[in-house]
Amino acid sequence: MDRNKILSISNVTKRFLNVTALDAVSFEVQKGHVHGIIGENGAGKSTLMKILSGVYQKDEGQIIFDGQEMNIHEPMDSLKLGLSIIYQEFNLVNTMTVGENIFFARFKEIGGLKKIHKRAEELLRSIGSDIDTYTLIDDLSISEKQMVEIARALSFDSKLIIMDEPSTTLTTKEMSRLVEIINELREKGITIIYISHKLDEIYELCDRVTIMRDGHIIDNRDVAALDRQEMIAMMVGRTIENEYPQRPECVGETILQVKNFNTKKLNNISFQLKRGEILGLVGLVGAGRTEIVRALFGVDKLHSGEIWLNGKKIEVHSPIDMIRAGMGFVTEDRKEQGLFQSFSVGQNITAASMDHFSQNGILNRHKENKIAEKQIQALSVKTPSAHTKAANLSGGNQQKVIIGRWLERNPQILILDEPTRGIDVGAKYEIYLLMKQIVENGSSIIMISSELPEVLNMSNRVLVIANGEVKGEFDPLINDENEVMASALGEEDTR
């Protein structure tokens, strides 16, 4: 065994019934490196990580970790060996405190609750977080929960830490600190396996990258030896000439006017939306972007303000009013707020259109199935059938299902809050093409995204939100990322 290698995976295979999720996977990870793993959803990344962390058992092959063969049967076995994983989906107990979560099941070992909170505070401060360790997890924001997960992984003094999409919900400042943490860990000789759909992060952080597709290893290479287009082609199995389609150019007359929105979070928010336009909203986490669309859709109550649609003032008391007015809303957290995971794909698609196939409370199942199949085919949803549980689809296909739910209502305006969060580059491109098609067919889109290149490449116009106010309006054809980010950070007032 080469002492410079912390992990050696040889011919690892995993099957689920008749499906081969991993097929003779082999690669090695160097000690003290940041090793990227990329691939589309369904490529086998998560299956492999669950084998390494003891959630799944491999069917064939060998894994050598730190010079010894790994024969683990549960996650605690992996942790005891010095291998931790931070999952994209949080693994926290909402009814317990931050400190209790970081040292879960180790209270006696640490020396009681007082010492637990002291050590938890030290860990959090080491990664630049000022979270109170006595706070309940349920009271934290998404980004704060992510920082607790990182602190918990560090608490095991791990030799190798797997990070699965760790930046998905982090602010710019938190991401900068995460980069610093990863570099500090690398300097200490700790190895990181970094899984991300964001190729910029792979190039910034990783020494080497493993590319997976359909349960196979496509290539292992130093990141510096791969250009971006080559990496994408290996991931998706085809060439994508550009990561974004040509910007839609079908902007017409004003369709929506928002006047002087005021809520607990918002201060005199006013803007217009034109027919056939993609309007991007950008800002740091907590700036008020999502609060604007929640108020617009009738989820959050307005203290004051007006909504004018097609030249007429409309009264909003609940989301039902806005749905009837011709608006749809794809929320930022599809699994918690948008998707009925235990329902079928078909039931998720038709959830907002029951009036299309019911009469006097009686459902026409035949018509419901036709509606579901129409959207599945129109959006190229990859699913065994309309009866498959939505929870079993990849992230990109789940997002298509939720978009299909609203397209069935043929909305005038579609709100997309983080439409490509947590999905791979191939699926992202399909969502972009779908957005382009929606506006070219005469509808309008309000898009919120934390990925600034995405907003600037897809939007016709961009509004910067900060501290619950509109701080600036930008033309993506004229203004660059630096100007937009400067406004978001409050470095200049561009109004």
Buried (B, 14 or more C-beta within 10 A) or exposed (E): EEEEBBBBBBEBBBBEEEEBBBBBBBBBBBBBBBBBBBBBBBBBBBBBBBBBBBBBEBBEBBBBBBEEEBEBEEBEBBBEBBBBBBBBEBEBEEEBBBBBBBBBEEBEEBEEBEBBBEBBBEBBEEBBBEBEBEBBBEEBEBBBBBBBBBBBBBBBEBBBBBBBBBBBBBBBEBBEBBBEBBEEBBEEEBBBBBBBBBBEBBBEBBBBBBBBBBBBBBBBBEBEEBEEEBBBBBBBEEEBEEBBBEBBEBBEEBBBBBBEBBBEBBEEBEBBBBBBBBBBBBBBBBBBBBBBBBBBBBBBEBEEBBBBBBEEEBEBEEBEBBBEBBBBBBBBBBBEEBBBBEBBBBBBBBBBBEEEBBEEEEEEEEEBBBBBBBBBEBBEBBBEEBEBBBBEBBBBBBBBBBBBBBBBBEBBBBBBBBBBBBBBBBBBBBBBEBBBBBBEEEBBBBBBBBBBEBBBBBBBBBBBBBBBBBBBBBEBEEBEEEBBBBBBBEEEEBE
